[in-house]
């Protein structure tokens, strides 16, 4: 049996409406998890918040997704192949990253709450596809048929910070987790951030998602709370 954890805050509230799905995108080390945790801390006194970031998918999740959303599943596979992943290893990883995100959004829609948070957002997943593929294709070049069959969050928070600060945070984090902990190529890293920004700007212009921007200076800026509340109330 596969175990998973969903952290739910303010469980006493009764709410039958569909929640607002909020994901966070940004460079590794920008502080996505830090921002998410602070949002939950500030919002959960009044709203029912669900942290869906650590959800582990089951085989049944995949089967349900394929049966209930066959067009999305087909478009997801073709979308990943469009990037031309670097070998079988990355093809397998890219497929898992993208399809997992689609399933998480699908399942988030069924949850009973005000907000569902995912701290490795959809556009960050696209960024990962591009990093491990032979094509640096922007999201705007994705065929419209693909885009209209994908699932999206309601709000994407684009978290940015000073590049060198991001790298220092990432390396410190990776020392603890045993992942890659050496400095990255700064020129390539800046290109990754610019590509991510381009994807988010395009999605915002097309009305695909509502985008909020947050520059992480190390101390949480509570003005972001008001922006989110205004969207919920609207």
Secondary structure, DSSP 4 states (H G I P E B T S, - for coil): ------EEE-TT----SBPEEEEEE--TTS-HHHHHHHHHHHHTTTS-EEE-TT----HHHHHHHHHH-HHHHHHHHHHHHHT-BSHHHHHHHHHHHHHHHHHHHHHHTTSBSSEEEESS-HHHHHHHHHHTBS----GGGS-HHHHHHS---SEEEEEE--HHHHHHHHHHHHHHHTS--SPP-HHHHHHHHHHHHHHHHHHHHTTSSEEEEEE--SS--THHHHHHHHHHH-
